[in-house]
Amino acid sequence: MKSKFKYDGKSRPTNKTYTKRWFEIFGKKEEEELKESFEQSKRNKIERQDLIDSIIDVEKKSGKDLVSLIIDRKRKENNDKKK
């Protein structure tokens, strides 16, 4: 009598049905996640550019660089806390 094949838990039958079902289960989900991740990265890039543009506008209006503005603001906050 032949002994039954002992499944090792690792190997999988590689036929067309298996491949098709695998892509139905995992393939589309992975594509959707990648697409959503790409869209989110584009939104983040736009937000960063908007932030940079607003910082540049503030610097132009005040005539100071951003670091000086932050230092001035912190000094003002510290003076307000002391009073």
Secondary structure, DSSP 8 states (H G I E B T S, - for coil): --------SS----SHHHHHHHIIIIIHHHHHHHHHHHHHHHHHHHHHHHHHHHHHHHHHHHSS-HHHHHHHHHHHHHHHHH-
